[in-house]
Amino acid sequence: VERGEAALAAGCDMVLLCNAPGSAGALLAGLKAPAMNPGRAEAMRGERSLPDLRALGQSARFAQAKAELMRFNATAV
């Protein structure tokens, strides 16, 4: 709980319990963090529309990145 409060006080928007998911209930019960500003919560939602995946697939940068990943995967095995 102390670490979670410290993270929120430092400006984090959320607290992750990657190595202790079973302690989520105790964390939520013990947090004394102030309520989030509604404007900040709305800003965290991100974009409301997905990028055009067809345009991405036709991008030269995407093709280059995909080729590099394929080469990496072929040498990593």
KAMOBEL-V928851 format. One record per residue. N is the residue number from 0. RES is the residue in one small letter. PHI is phi as a letter, one per 30 degrees, with the letter a starting at -180 (* if undefined). OMEGA is omega as a letter, one per 40 degrees, with the letter a starting at -180 (none if undefined). D_LAST is the distance of its C-alpha to the last C-alpha in whole Angstrom. Layout:
# KAMOBEL-V928851
n:N res:RES phi:PHI omega:OMEGA d_last:D_LAST
n:N res:RES phi:PHI omega:OMEGA d_last:D_LAST
This chain:
# KAMOBEL-V928851
n:0 res:v phi:* omega:a d_last:42
n:1 res:e phi:d omega:i d_last:43
n:2 res:r phi:d omega:i d_last:40
n:3 res:g phi:d omega:i d_last:40
n:4 res:e phi:d omega:i d_last:43
n:5 res:a phi:d omega:i d_last:42
n:6 res:a phi:d omega:i d_last:39
n:7 res:l phi:d omega:i d_last:41
n:8 res:a phi:d omega:a d_last:44
n:9 res:a phi:d omega:i d_last:41
n:10 res:g phi:j omega:i d_last:41
n:11 res:c phi:d omega:i d_last:38
n:12 res:d phi:d omega:a d_last:38
n:13 res:m phi:a omega:i d_last:37
n:14 res:v phi:c omega:i d_last:36
n:15 res:l phi:c omega:i d_last:32
n:16 res:l phi:c omega:a d_last:32
n:17 res:c phi:e omega:a d_last:28
n:18 res:n phi:c omega:a d_last:29
n:19 res:a phi:b omega:a d_last:32
n:20 res:p phi:d omega:i d_last:33
n:21 res:g phi:d omega:a d_last:35
n:22 res:s phi:c omega:a d_last:38
n:23 res:a phi:d omega:a d_last:38
n:24 res:g phi:d omega:i d_last:41
n:25 res:a phi:d omega:i d_last:43
n:26 res:l phi:d omega:a d_last:41
n:27 res:l phi:d omega:i d_last:43
n:28 res:a phi:d omega:a d_last:46
n:29 res:g phi:c omega:a d_last:46
n:30 res:l phi:d omega:i d_last:45
n:31 res:k phi:c omega:a d_last:48
n:32 res:a phi:d omega:i d_last:47
n:33 res:p phi:d omega:i d_last:49
n:34 res:a phi:d omega:a d_last:48
n:35 res:m phi:d omega:i d_last:46
n:36 res:n phi:d omega:a d_last:48
n:37 res:p phi:e omega:i d_last:48
n:38 res:g phi:d omega:i d_last:47
n:39 res:r phi:d omega:i d_last:44
n:40 res:a phi:d omega:i d_last:43
n:41 res:e phi:d omega:i d_last:43
n:42 res:a phi:d omega:a d_last:42
n:43 res:m phi:d omega:a d_last:38
n:44 res:r phi:d omega:i d_last:38
n:45 res:g phi:i omega:a d_last:37
n:46 res:e phi:d omega:a d_last:37
n:47 res:r phi:c omega:i d_last:38
n:48 res:s phi:b omega:i d_last:37
n:49 res:l phi:d omega:i d_last:33
n:50 res:p phi:d omega:i d_last:32
n:51 res:d phi:d omega:a d_last:33
n:52 res:l phi:d omega:i d_last:29
n:53 res:r phi:d omega:i d_last:30
n:54 res:a phi:d omega:i d_last:31
n:55 res:l phi:d omega:a d_last:28
n:56 res:g phi:d omega:a d_last:26
n:57 res:q phi:c omega:a d_last:28
n:58 res:s phi:d omega:i d_last:28
n:59 res:a phi:d omega:i d_last:26
n:60 res:r phi:d omega:i d_last:25
n:61 res:f phi:d omega:i d_last:23
n:62 res:a phi:d omega:i d_last:22
n:63 res:q phi:d omega:i d_last:21
n:64 res:a phi:d omega:i d_last:19
n:65 res:k phi:d omega:i d_last:17
n:66 res:a phi:d omega:i d_last:16
n:67 res:e phi:d omega:i d_last:15
n:68 res:l phi:d omega:i d_last:13
n:69 res:m phi:d omega:i d_last:11
n:70 res:r phi:d omega:i d_last:11
n:71 res:f phi:d omega:a d_last:9
n:72 res:n phi:d omega:a d_last:7
n:73 res:a phi:d omega:a d_last:6
n:74 res:t phi:d omega:a d_last:6
n:75 res:a phi:d omega:a d_last:4
n:76 res:v phi:d omega:none d_last:0
